[in-house]
Amino acid sequence: MKGSQLLAIVEKELATVRKHLERIEHPDEKVDHDSNGDLADQADGHTQTIDVVTRTSMLHRQLAELSDAKARCLKAMDAEVTCAACGKAIDDERLELVPENALCCTCQAIEERRRRRSV
């Protein structure tokens, strides 16, 4: 897949992630977090806060990965999008499923095995 073809997919994904972040970081309705609820209500509130923080963190990471992918697309407008590790072309199907992929399937598998060993 050429960078110019992937760019449209990446930009669509960027818009979606930004929209999700906007909804989380600037909700329309303010929730009243008073301390008059029972312990179960307070625990549920803390769990929801942790869920929001986790989701926000994941979205920010995805936004960074998509921004990197966009930069790679702009760099390779008329060329194939290549693996950051080995330089071979990344399969079109892989890029369509997860446009922020920087590694081909082979290099991704090697990276995942390396991470598992280091844990």
C-alpha positions as CSV (number, residue, x, y, z in Angstrom):
1,M,0.0,0.0,0.0
2,K,1.3,3.4,-0.9
3,G,1.7,6.1,1.7
4,S,-0.9,8.2,-0.1
5,Q,-3.5,5.4,0.2
6,L,-2.8,4.8,3.8
7,L,-2.9,8.5,4.6
8,A,-6.7,8.6,4.2
9,I,-7.2,5.7,6.5
10,V,-4.8,7.2,9.1
11,E,-6.5,10.6,9.0
12,K,-9.9,8.9,9.5
13,E,-8.6,7.0,12.5
14,L,-7.0,10.2,13.9
15,A,-10.3,12.0,13.7
16,T,-12.1,9.1,15.5
17,V,-9.5,9.0,18.3
18,R,-9.6,12.8,18.8
19,K,-13.4,12.7,19.0
20,H,-13.2,10.0,21.7
21,L,-10.6,12.0,23.6
22,E,-12.8,15.1,23.4
23,R,-15.8,13.3,24.8
24,I,-13.7,11.9,27.7
25,E,-11.7,15.0,28.5
26,H,-14.6,17.5,28.1
27,P,-17.9,15.7,28.9
28,D,-21.1,17.7,28.4
29,E,-22.6,16.7,31.7
30,K,-20.7,17.3,35.0
31,V,-21.0,14.5,37.5
32,D,-21.5,15.6,41.1
33,H,-18.9,13.8,43.2
34,D,-20.1,14.5,46.7
35,S,-19.0,12.4,49.6
36,N,-22.5,11.7,50.9
37,G,-22.8,8.4,49.1
38,D,-22.2,5.0,50.8
39,L,-18.9,3.2,50.4
40,A,-20.2,1.2,47.4
41,D,-21.1,4.4,45.6
42,Q,-17.7,5.8,46.4
43,A,-15.9,2.7,45.3
44,D,-17.9,2.7,42.0
45,G,-16.9,6.3,41.5
46,H,-13.2,5.5,42.0
47,T,-13.5,2.5,39.6
48,Q,-15.1,4.8,37.0
49,T,-12.3,7.3,37.4
50,I,-9.6,4.6,37.0
51,D,-11.4,3.4,33.8
52,V,-11.5,6.9,32.4
53,V,-7.8,7.4,33.2
54,T,-6.9,4.1,31.6
55,R,-9.0,4.8,28.5
56,T,-7.6,8.3,28.2
57,S,-4.0,6.9,28.4
58,M,-4.7,4.3,25.8
59,L,-6.3,6.9,23.4
60,H,-3.3,9.2,23.9
61,R,-0.9,6.4,23.0
62,Q,-3.0,5.5,19.9
63,L,-3.0,9.2,18.9
64,A,0.8,9.3,19.1
65,E,1.1,6.0,17.1
66,L,-1.3,7.4,14.4
67,S,0.6,10.6,14.3
68,D,3.8,8.7,13.7
69,A,2.0,6.6,11.0
70,K,0.8,9.8,9.3
71,A,4.4,11.1,9.2
72,R,5.5,7.8,7.6
73,C,2.7,8.2,5.1
74,L,3.7,11.7,4.2
75,K,7.3,10.6,3.8
76,A,6.3,7.7,1.5
77,M,3.5,9.3,-0.5
78,D,4.3,7.5,-3.7
79,A,6.2,4.5,-2.2
80,E,5.2,1.5,-0.3
81,V,4.8,1.8,3.5
82,T,7.7,-0.1,4.9
83,C,8.6,-1.8,8.2
84,A,10.5,0.4,10.6
85,A,12.7,-2.6,11.6
86,C,13.5,-4.5,8.4
87,G,12.5,-2.0,5.6
88,K,10.2,-4.5,3.8
89,A,6.8,-3.5,2.7
90,I,4.0,-3.9,5.2
91,D,1.0,-6.0,3.9
92,D,-2.0,-3.9,2.8
93,E,-4.4,-6.0,4.9
94,R,-2.3,-5.4,8.0
95,L,-2.3,-1.6,7.4
96,E,-6.0,-1.6,6.7
97,L,-6.7,-3.3,10.0
98,V,-4.3,-1.3,12.2
99,P,-3.0,1.7,10.2
100,E,-0.6,2.7,12.9
101,N,1.4,-0.5,12.5
102,A,5.1,0.4,12.1
103,L,6.3,-3.2,11.9
104,C,5.6,-6.0,9.5
105,C,4.1,-9.3,10.9
106,T,7.5,-10.9,11.2
107,C,9.2,-8.1,13.0
108,Q,6.1,-7.6,15.2
109,A,6.3,-11.3,16.3
110,I,10.0,-10.9,17.1
111,E,9.3,-7.7,19.1
112,E,6.5,-9.4,21.1
113,R,8.7,-12.4,21.9
114,R,11.5,-10.0,23.1
115,R,9.0,-8.2,25.3
116,R,7.7,-11.4,26.8
117,R,11.2,-12.5,27.7
118,S,12.1,-9.2,29.4
119,V,9.0,-9.4,31.7
